[in-house]
Every structure is written in structure tokens, then in C-alpha cells.
Amino acid sequence: MSALYDSVSWLEPLLIDPIPADLVAMADQMLALKGRLEGLYPAETADRIGQLLQLTNSFYSNLIEGQYTEPKAIEQKARIKRSAKQLTDIAASHVYVQRALERLIDRDGGPDWGQLFSVNFLSLLHRGLFRDASLQELHIEGRDTPMVPGQLRDIPRLDVSVGRHDAPAYRIVRPMLERMQVVYGRIADPRYRLIGALAYHHRLAWVHPFPDGNGRVVRMITHLQLLKLGLASPLWSLSRGVAREHEAYYRHLAQADQHRQGDLDGRGQLSLKALQEFVRFMLRTCIDQMTYMLQALDRDALRARLERAVAFDERFVAAGIKPQTARALHILITQGAVLRNDFKVYMGLGERTAISQLKQLVQLGVVESPSPKSRLIHPGFPVWFAQLVFPDLHRRFM
């Protein structure tokens, strides 16, 4: 194991300076797309799609790590209370941790920008992801003892290699993390914070702060930082984009590991040009996924997909759902909540038939009703239904 990276100076450059104009333009484009996404649907619908996208993030983040778990299985396991003994699945833990930390960040008095780069926050995230992991999942190849969730690899004999990359020496891990918090945590401009967060994505992966599980931690922390910036709308998934372009993602990560290429490649130890290219790739990926969801959520296209789903999907057919319900479902999704009696009117069916149809839709999970007689009802997005409504949402790109 090489002890080459044994100084904090090896992190440089941490900031992209000067920032190329096209990166600033893409950051501005993300802000504009975020506004368009937020204006598409009411908060009730966005929140429910957001819960679905938490499953999507877990599905793709685990797929990137070479672990395929059916979205339906993640959905079922994520319903189990965390204290239950049955929950020993990393994919379900991913959903639980994302939900808990999103609530923490959204809450008044939650962590400020600088705290999202702290050693404590990283350890909290890693511990949450792997707290329920099995001994097999905690096993580290070539090690006699299992990984301890939340424990940095800043203890003797925890030097590692990842592919062709020798990660920094164990004794410099914590100082490197603390240095990054100082640099990235003090950025004030929202656009530069975005660019800094994406640069941090690479540098954190390069440091490899934990014996294992770093990929999941890095992608989750980037999602949470985007959320803090108001950019991680519940209506799109960065992990989906990374999985879709996984070969390019790993190529850009590896290229940003390179040492400086001559006097015109910045002033640090690592390549400034390669870091710029990585951030450029990540910005393009974000924009691509935001655009995908804008198209998927187009109201006219959504209506057409609902009509096809109700008419032809085996679950709707087996439940005896009539084609007229597609219109009512479309109104429900686009309004976020409607009165029970109004929903029955939207179906354009007789009273008895409408009551029966609504009951079936609730049992299918595509309509949510807090109680059998609650006045307000809401849209539901079980995985099977979401995959009909949002094309290619859960596709095995790898």
C-alpha cells in the first residue's frame, strides 16, 4: 500500500477558480428547472411522488454498487418499523435514512450548510445506512473484523485501494475531511455552493473515508446538500441519472483522481481540468433528470398514460376498474386532494358504481383515504402504478 497521499495538500484544488462560464450557466439552468418542476403539481402530489423517489434513489444507488433489489421489495421492506428485527436490508435502510435526514434538514434549526460537510454528519449518515446490515454485508474483503457502521477508517491498518486508486493514508483521513468542511462549508453564493457540492462529491469519494459503503454515502450526501440548496426537488432523482450514465460517471471520477497535468492545469496536486469535467458531467446529469421528470409529468401525457393503464393493465382489469376512472385519477393527481363526493362525480358513473370503484381504487393503493369515510382523498403512487405513470422510472440501466 502506497503512503503517497499523506498530506492534506493532496486535496488541492478543492475549489474551481475561476469558475468557467458554462458551469455557472448550467447552475442557473438548474435553478430555472427547479422552479418549473415546483409549479407543476400541488404540494400534496409532490410529497407523495417524493416518497416514491426515495425508493427510486435507493434502487439506483444500490444498483450502482452492483446490488439489484426489485423496487417492489424495497417498498415492502421500507414499511417495516426500523425497530423491527426483520429489517436487515441496506436498500430499505437507505429509504429510512433519507426520509429521516430530509426531515432534519427541512426542520427549523436543522444543520446549516457547513454542518453538512462535518465528520459527525458523515458518520451519522454511514451509521444509519449500515446499522441494520448483516454480518455478510459488513464483511470487508481481506479483513478479519467487520466494518463498524459510522467508524471512519482513521485507525491503523485501514489503508485501502479502490481499483487503481490508493486512498489517502488512514492517519490523514480526518484532517482531510475537516479541511473540506472549512473550504466548502464557507461558500455563500448558492450557485457556487452547488458547484462546490459537486466538486466535494469527487473529493469525498477520493478520500474514501470509510472502509466500505462510500459510494452510497457520497451520493446521499450530495442529494442532501442539493436539498439544502432547494434544488433537490422531490420530483427527480440524481441517482437515477448516475446509474443511467454509470460508465461515464466512473470514468469522470477516475479522471478526476489524476495528478495535475502541467503548468496550465491549476496549482494544486490534482488535476483542475479533470475536476471541472467531473462537475460539468454532474451538472449535465442533474439537468437531464430534471428535464426527464418535466416531460414525464406533462399533464396531457400523464392523462394519456392513465387512460392506457386503466384500460389495459392487468391489475386494473382484474379489479373491474372502468375507463371513466382515468379522468378522476388525473384530476386527483393534478389537484393533490379532492373531496370524496367530488371524485365520484368526476367518474361520471352512478352512485353505487362510483362508490364501488372508489373502494377498489383505495385497495389498489392509487387513491389514499385516511379512513373509509374521510372527506378528502389523495393520490397514491405504489411502485407498480408509478412504473405505468412514469415511463422507465425504474429501469435496469446496468
N, C-alpha and C positions, 0 to 999 in steps of 0.2 A: 504493500500500500504506500503510495506516494504521500509525503508530507509537504507537498508543494504549496498547497493553499493553507498557510498557517498564519496569515496576517489579514486584518480587516481591510487593508488596502486592496486586496484582490477583488473586492466587491465593485470597485470603481470601473466604469462610471455607473452611478445609481440613477442619476437624472439625465434626461436627454436635453442637452443645452448646446446650441439653440434648438428649439423645437421646430421641425420642418412645418411649413405652412399647410401641407396636405394633412398632417396629423391633427392640427388644430381644426381644420375644416371638417374632418371626419368626427371629431369630438362634438362640434357644433351640430353636425347632421344627426348624431345620436340624440342630442337634446331635442331636436325638432321631431324625430320619430317617436320619442317618448311622449311628447305632447299629443301626437296623433293617436297613439295607442290608448292613452288615458281618456281620450274623448270618444272612443268607440262605444263603450258599454258602461252602464252604471256600476257603482262600487260593488253592489251585491253580486253581480255576474263576474266582475273582475276578481273578487275574492275567491269565488268558487273555482274559476279557471286557475287562479294562483295555487290553490290546493292541489289541483291536478298537475300543474307544472312542477310542484315539489316532487311528485312521483317521477315526473319526466327527468328532472335533474338527477335523481338517484339512479334511474335506469341507465342513463347515458354515462354518468360518472363511473359507475361500476363496469359498464361495457368497455369504456376506455382502458380500464385496468384488466380487461380480459375475462371479466366475470359477467355472464349473461343471466339475468333474472327476469322472468316474464313480468311485465308491468302489473298484470292482474295479481300475481303473487306478492309483489311489493305492496299493492293496495290492501290486500287482505292482512298481511303481517303488520302493516303500519297502523291498523285499527287496534291492535293489542296494546293494552296499557304497558308502559315501559317497565313497571314494577313486576309484570308477569314473568314467570320463569320461561315461557315459551319463546320470548323474543331474543333470539341469538343470531340475528341476520343483519349483516352490515348494511344491506340495501334499505331495510326498514329503519335502522338506526340513523341512516343518512336523512330520511324524511323527518324523523323525530327531532334531530339536532337542528336541521334547517328551520323547522317551524319554531322551535324554542328560541333560536338566536334571532330570527326575524322579528319575533315579538319583542325581544330585548332591545333591538336596535330601534324599532318603531316607538318604543315607550319613552315618555319624557324622562330625562335623566339617564338615558341609556349611554353606552360608551361613546365618547367623542371620536373624531377622526383619528387622532393619534393613538388612541387605545386599541383600534382595530389592527394595529401593527405590533402590539406588545407581545412579549413572550407569554404572559399569562393568558391572553386571549387565544393564542395559537395552541397552547397546552389544553385549555378548556375545550377547544374545538376537537382536537385529536382525541382527547379522553372521551368526549361524547360519542364520537364516531365508532370507537372501538371498545367502549365499556362493556357491551354485550357480546363481543366477538368470542368465538370458540377458541380453544387452545390451538386447534389447527390453523385458524385464521391469524392467530398471534405468533405463530411459529416463524422464526427468521432463519432462512437457509444458512447453514454453517454455524449457527449459534446453539448453545446448549440450553439457554434460558429464553423464555418467550418475551415478546415485546410487552412493555408496561404502558398501557394507554395513558397518554399525556406526558410521558417521560421523554425529554429531549435526548438526543444521542451525545450529550456533553459529558459522558463518563468514559473512563479509559476503555480501550479496545472496541470502541464503537465507531471506528473509521470504516467507511463503506465506499464501494464503487457502484455506479449505476451505468450500465452499458460501457461506453468508453470514457465516462466522466468519473474521475476521482473526486468525491465530495470533499469539502474542506475538513481539516483535522478536527477531531471531536472537541479539543480544547478551545477552538475559536468559534464554535457554533453560536454560543450565547452572545459573545461580543458582536458578532456579525448581525444577529437579529436585533440587538439593541441599537446598533448603528443605523440599520434600516428604519427603525421606528423614528429615530431622530430626524432622518432626512425626509422620508416620505410623510411622516406624520405632521410636519410643519407646513406643508404646501397649503395655500389658501385658495387660489383660483380653482373653481370647480372643473374647468376643462383640463387644467394641469394636474389636478388630483386624479382625474380619470386616466390620463396618460401615465402618471406616476404609479397608479394601482396596477396597470397592465405591465409596466416595467418591473414592479415588485413581484408580479406573478412569476416571471422568469427567475429573478434573483433568489426568491424564496425556494423555488424548485432546485436551483443550483446549489444552494446551501444544504438542502436535504436535511432539515432539522430533526427528523425522527428516523428511527431505524427502518420503518416501513409506513405505508399509508400516506406518503407525502403528496401524491397526485390528488387524492380526494381532498386533502386539507387545502392545497393550493387553489383548486377550483372552487371550493366552498368559500374560502376567504375572499376571493375575487368577487363572487356573487354577493357576499355581504357588504363588501366595500361599494359595489355598484348600487346596492340597495340604499346605503347610507347617502350616496350622492343623488338619490332619487331617480336613478337610471335603470335599476333592476325592477322594471315593472313586473307584476305577477303574470304578464301576458307573453313572456318569451323566456327562452332557456339558453344560456351560454353553453352549457354542457352539451346540448344537442348540436350546436354549431361546431364545437370542438370535435365531437365524435364523427360528425359528417365529414370533417376535414382532418381526420386524426393523423394521416400520414404527413400532411403539411404542418400540422401542429407540432409533431415530434421533430420534424426536420428543422423548423424555426427555433425550437427550444435548443436543439443540438448546436445549431449555428451560432446562437447567442452565447453558448459556452466558450466560444473561440477567444483566443487571446487577441489583443489589438493587432491590426494588420497595417503596420506602418505609421508614419507621422501624420497622415491625414485621417486617421481613424480614432479621433478623440485623444484624451490624455490619460485615460485610466489603464488598468491592466487588461481588461476585457474589451471586446470589440464594441464600439459605439454604433457603428453602422449595422451590425447584426442585431443589436438591441432595438434599434429603430425599426428594422424589418420585422422583428417579432411583434412589437407594439402595433405596427401597421397591419400585420396579419390579424391580430386580435380585434382591432377596431373594425376591420372588414367583416370578420366573423360576427361580431355583435350586430352590425348593420344588416347583414344578411339574415340573421334570425329575427330581428325586429321587422324587417320587410316581409319575411315569410308569414309571420303572425298577422300582420296588417292584411295580407292577401287572404289568409285563412279565415279571418274574422269579418271579411267583407259581408255586409248584411244580405245582399242579393245572392251571393254564392252560398252563404250559410242556409238561406231558405231552400235553395235547390237541393243541397245535400240532406237537409232534414226531410224533404219530401221523398227523396230516394231511399233514405234509411227507413222511414216509417213504412214505405210500400214494399221494400224488398228484404230488409234484414230479418233473419230467422227469429230473433227474439221478439221483435215487434209483431211479426206474423203469428208466432205461436201464442202470444198473449192476446191476439184478436184486436190489436190496435188499428183503428180506422185511419184512412189517409187524411181525414179532416183535422186530426190532432196535430199534424205538422205545422199548420198555421198558428195554432195556440202555443205550441212549443217555441216557435220563432218569436212570438210576441213576448213570451215569458223570459226568454234569454235576453232579448234586446231591452226589456224594461227592468229586469233584475228581480222583480217581485210584482205579483198581481193578486187581486182578490180572488179567492176560490170561486165565487159565483161568476166573476168576470171571465175567468179561464174557461168555465163551462160554456159560457156564451160564445167565446171565441171559437170553440169547436164547431158550433153550428149544428149540434145534434139535439135530440130530445133530452129532457131532463134525466130520465132513468139511464139512458145510454151514456150521457155525459158523466154522470156520477160513477158508473161502472168503468168508463175509460180512464177517468182521473185516478181511480183506485189502482188500476193496472199500471199506470204510468208511475205512481208512487212506489209500487212494489218493484218495478224495474229500476228505480233509482234516478230516472231522468227528471222527475219532479220531486222536490223535497217539501215535506209538510211537517212542521214541528209536532203536530198532533192531528188525529183524524178529523178534528173539527176546527183547526186553526183557520182564521180568516185569510191570512197571507200565505202564499206558497212561493217557492223559489226554484230556479233551475238546478238540476243536479248533473254532474259530469262523471259518472262511473267510467272506468277505463275503457270498457268495451264500447260505450256510447261515444266517448271522446275520440276514439280512433275512427269512428264513422264521420264525426263532425269536422275534425281537423285532419286532413289527409297527411299521411306519412309522419304523424306526430311521434310515434314510437316505431321507428324503422331500424332494422339492424344494419347500420351502415358498414360495420366492421365484420 
